[in-house]
Every structure is written in structure tokens, then in C-alpha cells.
Amino acid sequence: MKNKILAHLDNPGQLERLYRSNSASFKKEFIALYPSIKDKPFSEFWIERLNHDTETISWGSKKELWFIGFACIVAGLLAKFPSIFSLNEEFYYPLNLGLIVFPLLIAFFSWKNKLSLKNKTIIGVIIAISAVFINLWPGEAESDTLILACIHLPLLLWVILGAAFTGNQINNHQKRLDFLRFNGDLVVMTAILAISGMLLSGITIGLFELIGLKIEQFYMQNVVIFGLPSIPIVATFLNYSNPHLVNKVSPIIAKIFSPVVLLMLIIYLGAIAFSGKNPYTDREFLLLFNLLLIGVMALIFFAVAESVQKVKTNFGIWVLLLLSIVTIIVNGIALSAIIFRISEWGFTPNRLAVLGSNILILIHLLMVTSILFKTVQQKSDVSNVGTVIAKYIPIYFIWTVVVVFIFPLIFGFN
């Protein structure tokens, strides 16, 4: 970012584009550069702008508002497909949950970041193949490989969204970290909008009931069905147009929850010994164990992504290091449990998928922990942890492709 700022000091339009692409990084680098460039045109303007915390909310351009409005309508119509075309809801929604929203978000970032025709074509082909493949499933409706494909397809689409977010800089590790950070802000904004929507719905239904009109069924089938898929779309637009809205909240959440989750994990691992439960013989417990593992790993990666742009205290680094070590222990238990189940009862699509996922996560955690340990020893910087996380994301993409498209062929769509 520093080099880009220096290269475009005399180009206000390009400086604005750099600021909008990554406001946090732009602010940090520009303030650091200011003493050496304060005699340049626009430098005084930018330093005043960056040091002023704006309280206004940007609603974007008319084109952006039209696009978001159109995207919300399309998402709502996709969600209404079962009632419009008399489709089986229990079959339609699990298969198309990710396809209702992700392609629209991908289209938004593809448009805003001016993706090349080549990249747009590749992304479009992958989405089209995914949609056709999952909806024209030749096997049984409740097969293991179909369930795995339904679980992993949103992850595959999420990585594609990341590719659209990075624009034509897909190999830029900083842009990948920006995407992880954006996801944290998006979760916060989505939660706020969802809670607000729930309150509005409850008040609306209650008010109509007071005058003797029961609109609950109509409201759920026509308002909520359009509102639910619109929430992440609107949240994405608000975060994109107003990066200052929640970018101070997400780091606080990460700082608070990291030590709390660390303490909870330590207590939980100790409690397992007295509970009589274990992942070696209890399938449901193993599933929950792996969900816990994924959740904690996501928290670690999000906390690191938030830390890269900010000065991180030794306490914060130690918490992340200890959390990574404990998570490796949790991963080791889960991995040994799935290996035990495979040795006892053989391979199945589910066991192979869990085995592969645990191995990939373990390798990634070991890499992250190694850099965190060096950071504690002051032999490395926390930014290197971010680089390790960013470099590994394509590995997860490859694995989701294997589970969604290759597993069904290997196991005969069973």
C-alpha cells in the first residue's frame, strides 16, 4: 500500500480508489508517510480526512443502490422457488442455500473491483457447474456424498467470493487477509440487521394481532422469505460503503473472546475426562468436537487478521499462541478418533471427508503456531502469521472441490 500511495500522490482519483479498497491499510501507511510528503498536493487534505472520525453514513451511488435492490429481489425470488414451482422445500434449500446469496455477492465484488473478463468467465463457469451439478444429482436424495456436497458447496462459494473480493490481485496475501477481516465485520453487521429484523417482525405481527388480523403466515411467506437472503447482501453493501461502521467493534470482539474461548477450551478438555463421553465411540460427540474445532480455528484466524494492521500486545500474542496449542490438542483428539473409527469400521465418505479436513487443519494450525511462537520470541512478526494464513486458503478451496465433485464419483453418488 505504501508504494501505491507514493506512486499516485499527484492523482487524487487513484488515491480515493486506494482508500476505498482498504481504508485501514491506507490510513496506517499514509499517516506514517505524512512527515515526508507533507509538502505534496492534497497531503494536508488527506491527513485531516484520515484523522477525522466521520459520523455520516454513505449510501453509495445510484448504480450501487439499484444493484443491491435488484440483488435482494433476485435472492428473494430464488428463496421463493419452492412455493412458485411447487418444489420440495426439504430438498431445495439444503442444496441451494449457498447459491441463493453467494453468486449475487460475487457479482457485486466482480463489478466493483472490475474483474478481468477471464476471471469473470472462470468464476461464472464454476458457479454454473456447481448449480447444475448439485441440482441434477443422479444419486439418492439422502446419500452421504450429497450431504457432504451440500455442506462444502457454501465453503467453495465463499472462497470464490474471496477471489472476487481481491479483484485481479488474487495472489495478493494482504488482500486475502482484508477479505478475512471483512468477513468479521460482515458477521457483526449481519447479526445487527438480523436482530433488528426480528424485532420489527415481532412488533409488526403483534400490532396486527391487536386489531384482530393474523398476518403471521402471510408475513413469513412473503416478507421474511425476501428479507432473510437480503440481510447479508445489505450488510455487505453497508460494510463496503462504510468501512468505519463496525471496524472498531470486530477487534474488540476478537480481543474479548480469544482469552474467554481459551479458558473454556481448557476447562472443557478437563471435563471430558469426567463426563464419560468420548469421540472414539460416540459419533455425534465426534461431530460436535469437529464443529468446535472449526469454530475455534476460525476465531484464531479472524483474530490474527484483525491484528496484522494494528500493534499487538504480548498478552494478545500469548493468548493466540496458547489458543493455537490447545486447538492442536483438540484437533489431535479428533484426528485420532476418526482414524480409530476408520480402522474399526472402514472408509466411508463422511469419515474420509473428516479425516482430510482434520489433516489440513492440523497442518495449518502447526504452521500458524510455529510463527506465533517465533513472534513471542521476537524472531518474527505477527504479519508473518497473516501471510501463512493467506497462503493456505487455496488448499481449502482444492479440498472443497474434491469433496463436492470428486467424492460422488469415487463413491458412486452414495
C-alpha positions as CSV (number, residue, x, y, z in Angstrom):
1,M,0.0,0.0,0.0
2,K,2.9,2.4,0.8
3,N,4.4,2.1,-2.7
4,K,1.0,2.6,-4.3
5,I,0.4,5.8,-2.3
6,L,3.8,7.2,-3.3
7,A,3.2,6.3,-6.9
8,H,-0.2,8.2,-7.0
9,L,0.4,11.2,-4.8
10,D,-0.5,13.5,-7.7
11,N,-3.5,11.5,-8.7
12,P,-6.5,12.3,-6.4
13,G,-8.8,9.8,-8.1
14,Q,-6.4,6.9,-7.7
15,L,-5.8,7.9,-4.1
16,E,-9.5,7.7,-3.5
17,R,-9.7,4.3,-5.1
18,L,-6.8,3.1,-2.9
19,Y,-8.6,4.4,0.2
20,R,-11.9,2.7,-0.7
21,S,-10.1,-0.6,-1.5
22,N,-8.6,-0.9,2.0
23,S,-9.2,2.1,4.3
24,A,-7.4,0.7,7.3
25,S,-4.2,0.0,5.5
26,F,-4.4,3.3,3.6
27,K,-4.8,5.2,6.8
28,K,-1.9,3.5,8.5
29,E,0.5,3.9,5.7
30,F,-0.5,7.5,4.8
31,I,-0.1,8.7,8.4
32,A,3.3,7.0,8.5
33,L,4.3,8.7,5.2
34,Y,2.9,12.1,6.0
35,P,6.1,13.7,7.5
36,S,8.0,13.0,4.3
37,I,5.2,14.1,1.9
38,K,3.5,17.0,3.7
39,D,4.7,19.4,1.0
40,K,2.8,17.4,-1.7
41,P,-0.6,18.5,-3.1
42,F,-3.6,17.0,-1.3
43,S,-1.5,15.7,1.6
44,E,-2.9,18.2,4.1
45,F,-6.4,17.3,2.9
46,W,-5.9,13.6,3.4
47,I,-4.3,13.9,6.8
48,E,-7.3,15.9,8.0
49,R,-9.7,13.4,6.5
50,L,-8.0,10.4,7.9
51,N,-7.7,11.9,11.4
52,H,-11.4,12.9,11.4
53,D,-13.8,10.1,12.5
54,T,-16.8,10.6,10.3
55,E,-20.3,10.0,11.7
56,T,-22.1,10.1,8.4
57,I,-23.2,7.1,6.6
58,S,-22.6,6.7,2.9
59,W,-25.5,5.1,0.9
60,G,-23.3,4.7,-2.2
61,S,-24.1,5.7,-5.8
62,K,-27.5,5.3,-7.5
63,K,-26.0,2.4,-9.6
64,E,-24.9,0.6,-6.4
65,L,-28.3,1.1,-4.8
66,W,-30.1,-0.2,-7.9
67,F,-27.7,-3.2,-8.0
68,I,-28.3,-4.0,-4.3
69,G,-32.1,-3.6,-4.7
70,F,-32.1,-5.9,-7.8
71,A,-29.9,-8.4,-5.9
72,C,-32.3,-8.5,-3.0
73,I,-35.2,-9.2,-5.3
74,V,-33.4,-11.9,-7.1
75,A,-32.3,-13.5,-3.8
76,G,-35.9,-13.4,-2.6
77,L,-37.2,-15.0,-5.8
78,L,-34.6,-17.7,-5.5
79,A,-35.7,-18.4,-1.9
80,K,-39.4,-18.4,-3.1
81,F,-38.7,-21.0,-5.8
82,P,-40.2,-23.9,-3.8
83,S,-43.6,-22.2,-3.5
84,I,-43.5,-20.7,-7.0
85,F,-42.7,-24.0,-8.8
86,S,-44.1,-26.5,-6.2
87,L,-40.7,-27.8,-5.3
88,N,-39.8,-29.9,-2.3
89,E,-38.5,-27.4,0.3
90,E,-36.6,-30.1,2.3
91,F,-34.7,-31.0,-0.8
92,Y,-34.3,-27.5,-2.4
93,Y,-33.0,-25.4,0.5
94,P,-30.1,-27.7,1.6
95,L,-28.9,-28.0,-2.0
96,N,-29.2,-24.3,-2.9
97,L,-28.6,-22.4,0.4
98,G,-25.3,-21.1,-0.7
99,L,-26.4,-20.5,-4.3
100,I,-29.2,-18.1,-3.2
101,V,-26.8,-15.4,-1.9
102,F,-23.2,-16.1,-2.7
103,P,-23.4,-15.6,-6.5
104,L,-25.0,-12.2,-6.0
105,L,-22.3,-11.1,-3.6
106,I,-19.7,-12.4,-6.0
107,A,-21.3,-10.4,-8.8
108,F,-21.2,-7.3,-6.7
109,F,-17.5,-7.5,-6.0
110,S,-16.7,-8.6,-9.5
111,W,-18.4,-5.4,-10.7
112,K,-16.9,-3.1,-8.1
113,N,-13.4,-4.5,-8.5
114,K,-13.6,-4.5,-12.3
115,L,-12.5,-8.1,-12.7
116,S,-11.0,-9.1,-16.0
117,L,-13.1,-10.9,-18.5
118,K,-11.0,-14.0,-18.0
119,N,-11.6,-14.1,-14.2
120,K,-15.3,-13.3,-14.6
121,T,-15.6,-16.2,-17.0
122,I,-13.8,-18.6,-14.7
123,I,-15.9,-17.6,-11.7
124,G,-19.1,-17.8,-13.8
125,V,-18.3,-21.3,-15.1
126,I,-17.5,-22.6,-11.6
127,I,-20.8,-21.3,-10.2
128,A,-22.8,-22.6,-13.2
129,I,-21.3,-26.1,-12.9
130,S,-21.9,-26.1,-9.2
131,A,-25.5,-25.2,-9.6
132,V,-26.2,-27.8,-12.3
133,F,-24.2,-30.5,-10.6
134,I,-25.9,-30.1,-7.2
135,N,-29.5,-29.8,-8.6
136,L,-29.2,-32.6,-11.1
137,W,-27.9,-35.1,-8.6
138,P,-28.1,-38.6,-10.1
139,G,-27.9,-40.4,-6.8
140,E,-30.2,-40.9,-3.9
141,A,-31.6,-37.8,-2.2
142,E,-30.2,-38.7,1.2
143,S,-26.8,-40.1,0.2
144,D,-23.7,-39.3,2.2
145,T,-21.9,-37.7,-0.7
146,L,-24.9,-35.4,-1.4
147,I,-24.9,-34.3,2.3
148,L,-21.1,-33.6,2.1
149,A,-21.6,-31.7,-1.1
150,C,-24.3,-29.5,0.5
151,I,-22.0,-28.8,3.4
152,H,-18.9,-28.0,1.4
153,L,-20.5,-26.1,-1.5
154,P,-21.1,-22.9,0.5
155,L,-17.4,-23.1,1.5
156,L,-16.4,-23.4,-2.1
157,L,-18.6,-20.4,-3.0
158,W,-17.1,-18.5,-0.1
159,V,-13.6,-18.9,-1.5
160,I,-14.8,-17.8,-4.9
161,L,-16.3,-14.7,-3.1
162,G,-12.8,-14.1,-1.7
163,A,-11.4,-14.3,-5.2
164,A,-13.9,-11.6,-6.4
165,F,-13.1,-9.5,-3.3
166,T,-9.4,-9.5,-4.1
167,G,-10.2,-8.2,-7.6
168,N,-7.4,-9.0,-10.1
169,Q,-4.9,-9.4,-7.3
170,I,-5.9,-13.0,-6.2
171,N,-2.2,-13.7,-5.2
172,N,-2.0,-10.7,-3.0
173,H,-1.8,-12.0,0.5
174,Q,-2.8,-8.7,2.1
175,K,-6.0,-8.6,0.0
176,R,-6.8,-12.2,1.3
177,L,-6.4,-11.0,4.9
178,D,-8.5,-8.0,4.1
179,F,-11.2,-10.5,3.0
180,L,-11.0,-12.4,6.3
181,R,-11.2,-9.1,8.2
182,F,-14.2,-8.1,6.0
183,N,-15.9,-11.3,6.9
184,G,-15.6,-10.5,10.6
185,D,-17.2,-7.1,10.0
186,L,-19.8,-8.7,7.9
187,V,-20.8,-11.1,10.6
188,V,-21.2,-8.3,13.1
189,M,-23.3,-6.2,10.6
190,T,-25.4,-9.2,9.6
191,A,-26.1,-10.0,13.3
192,I,-27.2,-6.4,13.9
193,L,-29.6,-6.4,10.9
194,A,-30.9,-9.8,11.8
195,I,-31.8,-8.8,15.3
196,S,-33.4,-5.6,14.1
197,G,-35.4,-7.6,11.6
198,M,-36.6,-10.0,14.2
199,L,-37.7,-7.1,16.5
200,L,-39.5,-5.4,13.6
201,S,-41.2,-8.6,12.6
202,G,-42.4,-9.4,16.2
203,I,-43.7,-5.8,16.6
204,T,-45.5,-5.9,13.2
205,I,-47.2,-9.2,13.8
206,G,-48.1,-8.2,17.3
207,L,-49.7,-4.9,16.2
208,F,-51.8,-6.6,13.6
209,E,-53.0,-9.2,16.1
210,L,-54.2,-6.4,18.4
211,I,-56.7,-5.3,15.7
212,G,-57.8,-8.9,15.0
213,L,-55.7,-9.6,11.9
214,K,-53.5,-12.7,11.9
215,I,-50.8,-12.0,9.2
216,E,-48.2,-14.3,10.6
217,Q,-48.4,-16.9,7.7
218,F,-48.5,-14.2,5.0
219,Y,-45.7,-12.3,6.6
220,M,-43.4,-15.3,6.9
221,Q,-44.1,-16.5,3.3
222,N,-43.7,-13.1,1.6
223,V,-41.8,-10.7,3.8
224,V,-39.4,-12.9,5.8
225,I,-38.6,-15.1,2.7
226,F,-37.4,-11.9,0.9
227,G,-35.8,-10.4,4.0
228,L,-33.6,-13.2,5.1
229,P,-31.5,-13.6,2.0
230,S,-31.4,-9.7,1.7
231,I,-29.7,-9.3,5.1
232,P,-26.2,-10.5,4.1
233,I,-26.5,-8.5,0.8
234,V,-27.4,-5.3,2.5
235,A,-24.8,-5.9,5.3
236,T,-22.1,-6.4,2.6
237,F,-23.1,-3.2,0.9
238,L,-23.1,-1.2,4.2
239,N,-19.7,-2.5,5.1
240,Y,-18.3,-1.9,1.7
241,S,-19.6,1.7,1.6
242,N,-18.9,2.5,5.3
243,P,-15.8,0.5,6.5
244,H,-15.8,2.7,9.6
245,L,-19.2,1.4,10.9
246,V,-18.0,-1.8,12.6
247,N,-14.3,-2.0,12.0
248,K,-13.7,-0.9,15.6
249,V,-16.2,-3.4,17.0
250,S,-14.7,-6.6,15.4
251,P,-11.2,-6.2,17.0
252,I,-12.9,-5.7,20.4
253,I,-14.9,-8.9,20.0
254,A,-11.7,-10.8,19.0
255,K,-9.8,-9.5,22.0
256,I,-12.6,-10.3,24.4
257,F,-13.5,-13.8,23.1
258,S,-9.9,-15.1,22.5
259,P,-9.0,-15.4,26.2
260,V,-12.5,-16.5,27.1
261,V,-12.5,-19.3,24.5
262,L,-9.1,-20.3,25.6
263,L,-10.3,-20.7,29.2
264,M,-13.4,-22.5,28.1
265,L,-11.4,-25.0,26.0
266,I,-9.1,-25.8,28.8
267,I,-12.0,-26.4,31.2
268,Y,-13.8,-28.4,28.5
269,L,-10.9,-30.7,27.9
270,G,-10.6,-31.4,31.6
271,A,-14.4,-32.0,31.9
272,I,-14.3,-34.6,29.1
273,A,-12.3,-37.0,31.3
274,F,-15.1,-37.0,33.9
275,S,-18.1,-36.9,31.5
276,G,-17.9,-40.5,30.2
277,K,-18.2,-39.1,26.7
278,N,-15.5,-39.6,24.1
279,P,-15.3,-39.1,20.4
280,Y,-13.9,-42.6,19.8
281,T,-17.2,-44.4,20.3
282,D,-19.8,-41.6,20.1
283,R,-20.4,-40.4,16.5
284,E,-22.5,-37.3,17.5
285,F,-19.9,-36.3,20.0
286,L,-17.1,-36.5,17.4
287,L,-19.2,-34.3,15.1
288,L,-19.7,-31.6,17.8
289,F,-16.0,-31.9,18.6
290,N,-15.1,-31.1,15.0
291,L,-17.6,-28.2,14.8
292,L,-15.9,-26.9,18.0
293,L,-12.5,-27.2,16.3
294,I,-13.6,-25.3,13.2
295,G,-15.2,-22.6,15.2
296,V,-12.1,-22.0,17.4
297,M,-9.8,-22.2,14.3
298,A,-11.9,-19.5,12.6
299,L,-11.7,-17.3,15.7
300,I,-7.8,-17.7,15.7
301,F,-7.6,-16.7,12.0
302,F,-10.0,-13.8,12.4
303,A,-8.1,-12.5,15.5
304,V,-4.8,-12.7,13.5
305,A,-6.4,-10.9,10.5
306,E,-7.5,-8.1,12.9
307,S,-4.1,-7.9,14.5
308,V,-2.0,-7.5,11.3
309,Q,-2.9,-3.9,10.8
310,K,-2.6,-3.0,14.5
311,V,0.1,-3.1,17.2
312,K,-0.5,-6.3,19.1
313,T,0.4,-6.6,22.8
314,N,2.5,-9.5,24.1
315,F,-0.6,-10.6,26.1
316,G,-2.6,-10.8,22.9
317,I,0.1,-12.8,21.1
318,W,0.4,-15.2,24.1
319,V,-3.3,-15.8,24.1
320,L,-3.3,-16.6,20.4
321,L,-0.3,-18.9,20.8
322,L,-1.9,-20.8,23.8
323,L,-5.2,-20.9,21.9
324,S,-3.5,-22.4,18.9
325,I,-1.7,-25.0,21.0
326,V,-4.9,-26.1,22.8
327,T,-6.7,-26.2,19.4
328,I,-4.0,-28.5,18.1
329,I,-4.7,-30.8,21.1
330,V,-8.4,-30.8,20.2
331,N,-7.5,-31.5,16.6
332,G,-5.2,-34.4,17.6
333,I,-8.0,-36.0,19.7
334,A,-10.5,-35.6,16.8
335,L,-8.0,-36.9,14.3
336,S,-7.1,-40.0,16.4
337,A,-10.8,-40.6,16.9
338,I,-11.6,-40.7,13.2
339,I,-8.5,-42.8,12.5
340,F,-9.8,-45.3,15.1
341,R,-13.2,-45.4,13.6
342,I,-11.7,-46.0,10.1
343,S,-9.6,-48.8,11.4
344,E,-12.6,-50.4,13.1
345,W,-15.3,-49.9,10.5
346,G,-13.5,-48.9,7.3
347,F,-13.8,-46.0,5.0
348,T,-17.0,-44.1,4.3
349,P,-17.4,-40.7,2.5
350,N,-18.1,-39.0,5.9
351,R,-15.0,-40.5,7.6
352,L,-12.8,-39.7,4.7
353,A,-14.0,-36.1,4.5
354,V,-13.5,-35.6,8.2
355,L,-10.1,-37.2,8.0
356,G,-8.9,-35.0,5.2
357,S,-10.3,-31.9,6.8
358,N,-8.6,-32.6,10.1
359,I,-5.3,-33.2,8.5
360,L,-5.5,-30.0,6.5
361,I,-6.5,-28.0,9.6
362,L,-3.7,-29.6,11.7
363,I,-1.1,-28.7,9.2
364,H,-2.4,-25.2,9.0
365,L,-2.5,-24.8,12.8
366,L,1.0,-26.1,13.2
367,M,2.3,-23.5,10.7
368,V,0.4,-20.7,12.4
369,T,1.6,-21.9,15.9
370,S,5.2,-22.0,14.7
371,I,5.1,-18.4,13.6
372,L,3.3,-17.3,16.7
373,F,6.0,-19.0,18.8
374,K,8.7,-17.1,16.9
375,T,6.7,-13.9,17.3
376,V,6.6,-14.4,21.1
377,Q,10.4,-14.9,21.0
378,Q,10.6,-11.7,18.9
379,K,12.2,-13.7,16.0
380,S,9.2,-12.9,13.7
381,D,6.3,-10.5,13.3
382,V,2.6,-11.1,13.6
383,S,2.2,-10.1,10.0
384,N,4.0,-13.3,9.0
385,V,1.2,-15.2,10.7
386,G,-1.2,-13.4,8.4
387,T,0.9,-14.4,5.4
388,V,0.8,-18.1,6.4
389,I,-3.0,-17.9,6.8
390,A,-3.5,-16.2,3.4
391,K,-1.2,-18.6,1.5
392,Y,-3.1,-21.6,2.8
393,I,-6.6,-20.6,1.7
394,P,-6.3,-22.1,-1.8
395,I,-5.6,-25.5,-0.2
396,Y,-9.1,-25.4,1.4
397,F,-10.5,-24.5,-2.0
398,I,-8.9,-27.5,-3.6
399,W,-10.3,-29.7,-0.8
400,T,-13.8,-28.4,-1.2
401,V,-13.7,-29.1,-4.9
402,V,-12.6,-32.6,-4.2
403,V,-15.4,-33.2,-1.7
404,V,-18.1,-31.6,-3.8
405,F,-17.2,-33.1,-7.2
406,I,-14.7,-36.0,-6.8
407,F,-16.2,-37.8,-3.8
408,P,-19.5,-38.5,-5.5
409,L,-17.6,-40.1,-8.5
410,I,-15.4,-42.2,-6.2
411,F,-18.3,-43.4,-4.0
412,G,-20.9,-43.8,-6.8
413,F,-23.0,-40.9,-5.6
414,N,-23.8,-43.0,-2.4
